[in-house]
């Protein structure tokens, strides 16, 4: 008898991978796809996905909305709303390559948009907050429509399937970007469906995650007080919103945001310098509900960079490597060596230690 996902608890797996060129060199998408192929057993076919940065240079000043639709009626409803709040410069189906391994796909469309000037002025919001609220409204209020990518000059591509098959399905060998992240799902508590595959994204932030969030309910309740809504039936979604809230809305640095999500133990804070201890104590006291507990390794993609972060006890694997201007991350060393056989340096970041890589000054 075929066992349905969700009826039995599966030991946690998941695979993540990422790369970035600090000089902004454009890397073909098949590089990151190949890195996932050697970690095939860490997934179970219930979700795979990728995020690429720098992939839409011809539309780099426009928000690229990637949307799943259940049917044409959903699409028509959503497009009426898009026409109300945005100026749509270009729209089309996202190109795919039909394969027997990826089936039952929804309608998958892409829109390059900018906020409607009159609507933006009337809202008294900046354009990022305006766009984020529009995305949240679609995902919350329009049935059968899911905006799964909404940044500028970047895009998320995800599906139900193994990641290497998802890469073929979306024809990622035809894209080039200066940074890529990837994920292969082995879900333990949540359903395998197209919207629930990783990465999770809002504006230019995208997150891939290996692990399990035991603090999900506390994290979700806190973040939803600020207008975010978790609708995609996967705990990782909340991490993307946490980073958006801390970095964009609270104006924190990446180091400070990492110090909230993977806050140091109180015993560690006691041994810090007075200035560092004061800051760490402030973050823990004021943003304690955003501390993510449970085993995790995370890759956060953002415009111009990439951050890797483990939980404080390093309960999930994470390997990093460097070669010339390239930096690589993956759940396993073999995945890095698929991208770069002879790295100059390879190491395992410590628990709770963010590894932050940015493009060199002047590249963007």
C-alpha positions as CSV (number, residue, x, y, z in Angstrom):
1,X,0.0,0.0,0.0
2,X,1.3,3.4,-0.9
3,X,2.1,5.5,2.2
4,X,0.9,9.1,1.8
5,X,3.2,11.9,2.9
6,X,2.1,13.2,6.3
7,X,0.9,9.8,7.6
8,X,4.3,8.8,8.8
9,X,7.1,10.9,10.3
10,X,10.2,10.9,8.1
11,X,13.6,11.7,9.6
12,X,14.7,15.2,8.5
13,X,16.9,15.5,5.5
14,X,16.8,18.4,3.0
15,X,19.6,19.7,0.9
16,X,20.7,23.3,0.4
17,X,23.4,24.8,-1.9
18,X,24.5,28.3,-2.9
19,X,27.1,30.2,-4.7
20,X,28.1,33.8,-5.3
21,X,30.7,35.6,-7.4
22,X,32.0,38.6,-5.5
23,X,33.0,40.3,-8.7
24,X,29.5,39.9,-10.1
25,X,30.4,37.4,-12.8
26,X,27.4,35.7,-14.3
27,X,27.1,32.0,-13.6
28,X,24.9,29.7,-15.6
29,X,22.1,28.1,-13.7
30,X,23.1,24.6,-14.5
31,X,26.1,25.0,-12.1
32,X,23.8,25.1,-9.1
33,X,21.5,22.4,-10.5
34,X,24.5,20.1,-10.9
35,X,25.4,20.7,-7.2
36,X,22.1,19.3,-6.1
37,X,22.2,16.1,-8.2
38,X,24.9,14.6,-5.9
39,X,22.6,15.2,-2.8
40,X,19.6,13.4,-4.4
41,X,19.1,11.2,-1.4
42,X,18.6,14.2,0.9
43,X,15.3,14.9,-0.9
44,X,12.2,12.8,-1.5
45,X,10.7,14.4,-4.5
46,X,8.2,16.6,-2.7
47,X,9.8,19.9,-3.5
48,X,12.8,21.5,-5.1
49,X,13.7,25.0,-6.0
50,X,16.2,27.7,-6.9
51,X,16.7,31.5,-6.6
52,X,18.9,33.4,-9.0
53,X,20.1,37.0,-8.6
54,X,21.0,39.2,-11.6
55,X,19.0,37.1,-14.0
56,X,16.8,39.9,-15.4
57,X,19.2,42.7,-16.4
58,X,16.8,44.0,-19.1
59,X,14.2,44.6,-16.4
60,X,16.4,45.3,-13.4
61,X,14.4,48.3,-12.2
62,X,11.1,46.4,-12.2
63,X,9.6,44.0,-9.7
64,X,9.4,40.5,-11.2
65,X,6.3,38.8,-9.9
66,X,6.3,35.0,-10.4
67,X,2.8,33.6,-9.8
68,X,1.2,30.2,-9.6
69,X,-2.5,30.0,-10.7
70,X,-4.9,27.1,-10.2
71,X,-6.8,28.0,-13.3
72,X,-7.6,30.7,-15.8
73,X,-10.4,32.2,-13.6
74,X,-7.8,32.8,-10.8
75,X,-5.4,34.4,-13.3
76,X,-8.1,36.8,-14.6
77,X,-9.0,37.8,-11.1
78,X,-5.4,38.4,-10.1
79,X,-4.6,40.3,-13.2
80,X,-7.4,42.7,-12.6
81,X,-5.9,43.5,-9.2
82,X,-2.4,43.8,-10.7
83,X,-3.7,46.3,-13.2
84,X,-5.2,48.4,-10.4
85,X,-2.1,48.7,-8.2
86,X,0.8,48.3,-10.7
87,X,1.9,49.4,-14.1
88,X,2.5,46.1,-15.9
89,X,5.4,46.5,-18.4
90,X,5.6,42.9,-19.5
91,X,3.8,39.6,-18.8
92,X,4.2,36.1,-20.1
93,X,4.2,32.5,-19.1
94,X,7.5,31.4,-17.5
95,X,9.2,29.2,-20.1
96,X,9.3,25.5,-19.1
97,X,10.6,22.3,-20.5
98,X,8.0,19.5,-20.3
99,X,9.3,16.5,-18.5
100,X,7.6,13.3,-17.3
101,X,9.2,13.9,-13.8
102,X,7.4,17.2,-13.1
103,X,3.6,16.8,-13.5
104,X,0.4,18.5,-12.5
105,X,1.9,21.9,-12.9
106,X,-0.2,25.0,-12.2
107,X,-0.3,28.0,-14.6
108,X,3.0,29.7,-14.1
109,X,3.2,33.4,-15.1
110,X,5.7,36.2,-14.8
111,X,5.0,40.0,-14.6
112,X,7.5,42.8,-14.7
113,X,5.8,45.7,-12.8
114,X,6.3,49.0,-11.1
115,X,3.8,50.5,-8.5
116,X,1.1,52.7,-10.0
117,X,2.3,56.2,-9.3
118,X,-1.1,57.5,-8.1
119,X,-1.8,54.5,-5.9
120,X,1.7,54.7,-4.5
121,X,1.3,58.4,-3.7
122,X,-2.1,57.9,-2.1
123,X,-0.8,55.1,0.0
124,X,2.0,57.2,1.6
125,X,4.2,54.1,1.5
126,X,7.6,53.6,0.0
127,X,7.5,51.3,-3.1
128,X,8.9,48.3,-1.3
129,X,6.3,48.3,1.4
130,X,3.6,49.0,-1.2
131,X,4.7,46.0,-3.3
132,X,5.1,43.7,-0.2
133,X,1.5,44.6,0.9
134,X,0.2,43.8,-2.6
135,X,1.9,40.4,-2.6
136,X,0.5,39.6,0.9
137,X,-3.0,40.6,-0.3
138,X,-2.9,38.4,-3.3
139,X,-1.7,35.4,-1.3
140,X,-4.2,36.0,1.5
141,X,-7.3,37.1,-0.3
142,X,-7.4,35.8,-3.9
143,X,-8.0,32.1,-3.9
144,X,-5.9,29.9,-6.2
145,X,-3.2,32.6,-6.7
146,X,0.3,32.5,-5.1
147,X,3.0,35.1,-5.6
148,X,6.2,33.1,-5.0
149,X,8.7,35.6,-6.1
150,X,8.6,39.4,-6.1
151,X,12.1,41.0,-6.1
152,X,14.0,43.1,-8.6
153,X,16.5,41.4,-11.0
154,X,16.0,38.1,-9.2
155,X,13.6,35.2,-9.4
156,X,12.5,32.0,-7.6
157,X,11.7,28.8,-9.5
158,X,10.2,25.9,-7.6
159,X,8.0,22.9,-8.0
160,X,7.1,19.5,-6.6
161,X,9.9,17.2,-7.7
162,X,13.6,16.6,-7.1
163,X,15.7,19.7,-7.5
164,X,17.6,18.5,-10.5
165,X,14.3,17.8,-12.3
166,X,12.9,21.2,-11.3
167,X,16.0,22.9,-12.8
168,X,15.4,21.1,-16.1
169,X,11.7,21.9,-16.0
170,X,12.4,25.7,-15.6
171,X,15.2,25.6,-18.2
172,X,17.7,27.1,-15.7
173,X,20.5,26.4,-18.1
174,X,19.2,29.4,-20.1
175,X,19.6,31.8,-17.1
176,X,22.7,33.5,-15.7
177,X,23.1,35.1,-12.3
178,X,25.9,36.4,-10.0
179,X,24.3,34.4,-7.1
180,X,22.3,31.2,-6.8
181,X,20.7,29.2,-4.0
182,X,19.0,25.8,-4.2
183,X,16.9,23.5,-2.1
184,X,15.8,19.9,-2.1
185,X,12.9,19.1,0.3
186,X,12.4,16.2,2.7
187,X,9.3,17.5,4.5
188,X,8.5,16.1,7.9
189,X,5.5,18.0,9.1
190,X,4.0,19.9,6.1
191,X,2.6,19.0,2.7
192,X,4.5,18.7,-0.5
193,X,2.9,21.1,-2.9
194,X,4.1,23.7,-5.4
195,X,3.8,26.8,-3.1
196,X,5.4,25.0,-0.2
197,X,8.6,24.2,-2.0
198,X,11.7,26.4,-1.1
199,X,13.0,29.1,-1.6
200,X,10.5,31.3,0.2
201,X,10.8,34.9,-0.9
202,X,9.5,38.4,-0.3
203,X,10.9,41.3,-2.4
204,X,14.6,40.5,-2.9
205,X,15.0,38.3,0.2
206,X,14.9,34.5,-0.4
207,X,15.4,31.7,2.1
208,X,16.3,28.0,1.8
209,X,16.3,26.0,5.0
210,X,17.3,22.6,6.1
211,X,15.8,21.7,9.5
212,X,12.7,22.1,11.6
213,X,11.3,25.2,13.4
214,X,10.0,24.3,16.9
215,X,9.4,28.0,17.5
216,X,7.1,28.4,14.5
217,X,3.9,29.3,16.3
218,X,5.6,31.9,18.4
219,X,7.5,33.3,15.4
220,X,4.3,33.4,13.3
221,X,2.1,35.0,15.9
222,X,4.7,37.8,16.4
223,X,5.4,38.5,12.7
224,X,1.7,38.5,11.8
225,X,1.1,41.5,14.1
226,X,3.0,43.5,11.5
227,X,1.0,42.7,8.4
228,X,2.7,39.5,7.3
229,X,0.5,36.4,6.7
230,X,1.8,32.9,6.5
231,X,-0.3,31.2,3.9
232,X,2.0,28.6,2.2
233,X,1.7,25.7,4.7
234,X,5.4,25.4,5.4
235,X,7.2,26.6,8.5
236,X,10.2,28.1,6.6
237,X,8.0,30.8,5.1
238,X,8.1,32.7,8.4
239,X,11.9,33.0,8.2
240,X,11.7,35.0,5.0
241,X,9.3,37.4,6.7
242,X,11.4,37.6,9.8
243,X,14.4,38.7,7.8
244,X,12.3,41.2,5.8
245,X,11.0,42.7,9.0
246,X,14.4,42.9,10.7
247,X,16.4,44.1,7.7
248,X,14.0,46.3,5.7
249,X,11.5,47.5,8.3
250,X,13.7,47.6,11.4
251,X,16.9,48.7,9.5
252,X,19.1,46.1,11.2
253,X,22.4,45.0,9.8
254,X,22.8,41.4,8.7
255,X,24.9,40.6,11.7
256,X,22.2,42.0,14.0
257,X,19.4,40.1,12.3
258,X,21.5,36.9,12.6
259,X,21.8,37.8,16.3
260,X,18.1,37.7,16.6
261,X,17.3,34.6,14.6
262,X,20.2,32.6,16.1
263,X,20.6,34.7,19.3
264,X,23.6,33.7,21.5
265,X,23.0,31.9,24.8
266,X,22.8,34.1,27.9
267,X,25.9,32.3,29.1
268,X,27.7,33.4,25.9
269,X,26.5,37.0,26.4
270,X,27.9,37.1,29.9
271,X,31.4,36.6,28.5
272,X,31.1,39.3,25.8
273,X,32.7,42.8,26.0
274,X,30.4,45.3,27.7
275,X,29.3,47.0,24.5
276,X,28.6,43.7,22.7
277,X,26.8,42.3,25.7
278,X,24.6,45.4,25.9
279,X,23.6,45.1,22.2
280,X,23.0,41.3,22.4
281,X,20.9,41.7,25.5
282,X,18.8,44.4,23.8
283,X,18.2,42.2,20.8
284,X,17.2,39.2,22.9
285,X,14.9,41.2,25.2
286,X,13.1,43.1,22.4
287,X,13.0,40.5,19.7
288,X,12.9,37.3,21.7
289,X,9.8,36.1,19.8
290,X,11.8,36.0,16.6
291,X,14.5,33.6,18.0
292,X,14.2,30.5,15.7
293,X,14.7,27.4,17.8
294,X,15.2,23.9,16.5
295,X,17.9,22.5,14.2
296,X,18.5,24.6,11.1
297,X,20.9,25.7,8.4
298,X,19.8,28.7,6.3
299,X,21.0,30.5,3.2
300,X,19.6,34.0,2.9
301,X,19.8,35.5,-0.6
302,X,19.5,39.3,-1.0
303,X,20.4,41.9,-3.6
304,X,24.1,42.0,-3.7
305,X,24.9,39.2,-1.4
306,X,24.4,35.9,0.4
307,X,24.4,34.9,4.1
308,X,24.7,31.4,5.6
309,X,23.6,30.7,9.2
310,X,23.4,27.6,11.4
311,X,21.4,27.2,14.6
312,X,23.4,27.8,17.8
313,X,24.2,24.2,18.4
314,X,24.9,23.4,14.7
315,X,22.4,20.6,14.5
316,X,22.3,20.7,10.7
317,X,25.3,20.4,8.4
318,X,26.7,23.4,6.5
319,X,30.0,23.5,4.6
320,X,31.5,26.6,3.0
321,X,34.4,27.1,0.5
322,X,36.2,29.8,-1.4
323,X,38.0,29.9,-4.8
324,X,39.2,33.2,-6.2
325,X,36.2,35.5,-6.1
326,X,33.7,32.6,-5.7
327,X,32.1,31.5,-2.4
328,X,30.1,28.3,-2.1
329,X,27.8,26.8,0.5
330,X,26.2,23.4,0.7
331,X,24.9,20.7,3.1
332,X,27.7,18.4,1.9
333,X,31.2,18.9,0.6
334,X,30.5,16.8,-2.4
335,X,28.0,19.4,-3.7
336,X,30.6,22.1,-3.4
337,X,33.2,20.0,-5.3
338,X,30.6,19.6,-8.1
339,X,30.7,23.4,-8.5
340,X,34.5,23.8,-7.8
341,X,36.6,20.6,-7.7
342,X,39.6,22.4,-6.2
343,X,38.6,25.1,-3.7
344,X,41.3,27.3,-2.1
345,X,39.7,26.9,1.3
346,X,36.9,24.8,2.7
347,X,35.5,24.9,6.3
348,X,32.4,24.3,8.4
349,X,31.0,27.5,9.9
350,X,30.3,27.4,13.7
351,X,26.9,27.3,15.1
352,X,25.2,30.8,15.2
353,X,28.1,32.3,13.2
354,X,26.8,34.2,10.2
355,X,28.9,33.9,7.1
356,X,28.1,37.0,5.0
357,X,29.4,37.5,1.4
358,X,28.7,40.7,-0.6
359,X,29.5,41.8,-4.1
360,X,32.6,44.0,-4.3
361,X,31.9,47.7,-4.2
362,X,30.8,49.2,-7.4
363,X,29.7,45.9,-9.0
364,X,26.0,46.7,-8.9
